[in-house]
């Protein structure tokens, strides 16, 4: 298994849910954290928890809306000045809004696509050149089982996640020969505040996947020998 100690990971949507769980799991492995979110409150507490978990790591954050390319570019430039390089990119930030196709406003469609698909593209665009130069790096794109199969009232969300799956697979085929692994993770319902807000857990959040379960899967992929790549994997609850 590959050691992750001393590497630097950029995690978007880091303040809550999956992003927080992934950040803490990486900190426990000795990974430096470059955290991005739209608000600072959750990130401040996350930094404290990560440093308590492992005092040897470095961690900092930038406030940015990943649907804004200029904000993404400025944030990643600041991280590179601080840490030197980004070894791991976790494209986790995402939003969801369910609704009938004709009833969901055009603006809602646009912001879902801009955040879930273009936001990931923006982050990859900023870190990939240096990874190509080093011939090393990991890019993890968090999609969803809704990016593999459409459901009623999820057209915008599914479109954004289907798009991310396509981006990931094409990019993986393009850069694998340069030593860069691109991995797509497709979880089913996870007990996050967003899932409960959308009433996806059926009142039984303890029976579905937990953020820590997902973080363990991400770690397992990142710790594989460099010669091995998981292209695309789905994670499901056993008996929700």
C-alpha positions in Angstrom: 0.0 0.0 0.0 1.2 3.5 -0.8 2.0 5.9 2.0 0.1 9.2 1.7 2.2 10.9 4.4 3.5 14.3 3.4 1.3 14.7 0.4 -1.1 17.7 0.0 -4.8 17.2 -0.9 -7.1 19.8 -2.1 -10.7 19.1 -1.0 -13.7 21.1 -2.2 -16.9 21.3 -0.2 -14.7 20.4 2.7 -16.7 22.0 5.6 -19.5 19.4 5.9 -20.6 15.9 5.2 -18.4 13.9 2.8 -15.8 16.6 2.5 -15.3 16.8 6.2 -15.0 13.0 6.6 -12.5 12.8 3.7 -10.4 15.6 5.1 -10.2 14.0 8.6 -9.4 10.6 7.1 -6.6 12.1 5.1 -5.3 14.1 8.1 -5.0 10.8 10.0 -2.8 9.5 7.2 -0.5 12.5 7.5 -1.8 14.4 4.4 -1.6 18.2 4.4 -5.0 19.8 3.8 -6.0 22.5 1.3 -9.6 23.1 2.1 -12.2 25.0 0.0 -15.7 25.9 0.9 -18.1 28.8 0.4 -18.2 29.7 4.2 -15.5 29.8 6.8 -17.3 28.7 10.0 -17.2 25.0 9.3 -13.7 25.1 8.0 -12.3 26.8 11.1 -13.6 24.0 13.3 -12.4 21.4 10.8 -8.9 22.8 10.9 -8.8 22.6 14.6 -10.1 19.0 14.6 -7.6 17.9 11.9 -4.7 19.4 13.7 -5.8 17.8 17.0 -5.9 14.5 15.1 -2.5 14.9 13.6 -0.3 17.8 14.8 2.3 17.0 12.1 0.2 18.1 9.1 -0.3 21.5 7.7 -3.8 22.7 6.9 -5.3 25.9 5.6 -8.4 27.0 3.8 -9.7 29.3 1.1 -13.2 30.7 0.7 -14.5 30.2 -2.8 -17.5 29.4 -4.9 -16.3 26.7 -7.3 -18.8 27.7 -9.9 -16.7 30.9 -10.3 -13.5 30.2 -12.3 -11.7 33.3 -11.2 -12.3 32.4 -7.5 -11.1 28.8 -8.1 -8.0 30.0 -9.9 -7.1 32.5 -7.2 -7.6 29.9 -4.4 -5.6 27.2 -6.0 -2.8 29.7 -6.8 -2.7 30.6 -3.1 -2.5 27.0 -2.0 0.3 26.3 -4.4 2.3 29.2 -3.0 1.7 27.9 0.5 2.2 24.1 0.0 4.3 24.0 -3.2 2.1 21.5 -5.0 -1.2 19.7 -5.0 -0.8 15.9 -5.1 -4.4 14.9 -4.7 -7.6 16.7 -5.9 -10.9 15.7 -4.4 -13.7 17.2 -6.4 -16.4 16.8 -3.7 -18.4 20.1 -3.7 -21.8 19.8 -5.2 -25.4 20.9 -4.8 -28.7 19.2 -5.5 -32.2 20.4 -6.2 -35.0 18.0 -7.1 -38.0 19.0 -9.1 -40.1 18.4 -12.2 -38.3 19.2 -15.4 -40.6 22.1 -16.4 -41.0 23.4 -12.9 -37.3 23.7 -12.0 -36.3 27.3 -12.9 -33.6 27.8 -15.6 -31.4 29.5 -13.1 -31.5 26.4 -10.8 -30.4 24.3 -13.8 -27.6 26.6 -14.6 -26.1 26.8 -11.1 -26.3 23.0 -10.6 -24.4 22.4 -13.9 -21.9 25.2 -13.1 -21.2 23.9 -9.6 -21.3 20.1 -10.1 -19.7 19.9 -13.5 -17.9 23.1 -14.4 -16.6 23.5 -10.8 -14.9 20.2 -11.1 -13.5 21.1 -14.5 -12.2 24.4 -13.2 -10.3 22.7 -10.3 -8.8 20.0 -12.6 -7.8 22.7 -15.1 -5.8 24.5 -12.5 -4.0 21.5 -10.9 -3.5 19.2 -13.9 -0.6 21.0 -15.7 1.7 20.6 -12.7 0.7 17.0 -12.3 1.5 16.3 -15.9 4.9 18.0 -15.5 5.6 15.8 -12.4 4.0 12.7 -14.0 2.2 12.0 -10.8 -1.1 12.9 -9.2 -4.6 11.7 -8.2 -7.9 13.2 -9.1 -11.0 12.0 -7.4 -14.3 13.1 -8.8 -17.4 12.5 -6.6 -20.3 11.8 -8.8 -23.4 9.8 -7.7 -25.5 6.7 -8.6 -27.8 9.4 -10.0 -24.9 9.9 -12.5 -25.3 6.4 -13.7 -29.1 6.1 -13.8 -31.7 8.8 -14.1 -34.6 9.1 -11.8 -37.8 11.2 -11.8 -37.4 14.8 -10.7 -33.5 14.6 -10.8 -32.9 15.7 -14.4 -30.6 18.7 -13.6 -28.7 16.8 -10.9 -28.4 13.7 -13.0 -27.3 15.7 -16.0 -24.5 17.3 -14.0 -23.3 14.0 -12.5 -23.6 12.0 -15.8 -21.4 14.8 -17.3 -18.9 14.4 -14.5 -18.7 10.7 -15.1 -18.0 11.3 -18.8 -15.4 14.0 -18.1 -13.7 11.6 -15.6 -13.6 8.6 -18.0 -12.3 10.7 -20.9 -9.7 12.4 -18.7 -8.6 9.1 -17.2 -7.9 7.7 -20.7 -6.0 10.8 -21.6 -3.7 11.1 -18.7 -3.1 7.6 -17.3 0.0 7.3 -19.5 1.4 10.3 -17.6 1.1 8.6 -14.2 -2.0 10.4 -13.2 -5.0 8.4 -11.8 -8.5 9.7 -12.3 -11.1 8.0 -10.2 -14.9 8.4 -10.2 -16.8 7.6 -7.0 -20.5 7.1 -7.2 -22.2 6.8 -3.8 -25.8 6.1 -3.3 -27.6 7.9 -0.4 -25.3 9.0 2.4 -26.5 10.3 5.7 -25.5 14.0 5.2 -27.4 17.1 6.1 -28.2 17.6 2.4 -29.7 14.1 2.0 -31.8 14.6 5.1 -32.9 18.0 3.9 -34.0 16.4 0.6 -35.7 13.5 2.6 -33.6 10.9 0.9 -32.9 8.8 4.0 -36.5 7.7 4.7 -36.2 8.7 8.3 -33.5 6.1 8.9 -30.2 7.9 8.5 -28.4 5.3 10.7 -29.2 2.6 8.2 -27.7 4.2 5.1 -24.1 4.9 4.2 -22.2 7.3 6.5 -19.7 9.9 5.4 -16.9 7.9 7.1 -17.8 4.8 5.0 -17.2 6.9 1.9 -14.0 8.3 3.2 -12.6 4.8 3.8 -13.3 3.9 0.2 -11.5 7.0 -1.1 -8.5 6.2 1.2 -8.4 2.6 -0.1 -8.1 3.9 -3.7 -5.5 6.4 -3.0 -3.3 3.9 -1.1 -3.2 1.4 -3.9 0.2 0.9 -5.6 0.7 3.5 -8.3 0.5 0.8 -11.0 -3.2 0.2 -10.0 -6.1 2.4 -10.8 -9.8 2.1 -9.9 -11.6 3.8 -12.8 -15.2 4.0 -11.5 -16.8 2.5 -8.4 -20.3 2.7 -6.8 -20.9 2.4 -3.1 -24.2 1.3 -1.8 -25.9 0.7 1.6 -26.2 -3.0 2.4 -29.8 -2.9 3.7 -31.2 0.7 3.9 
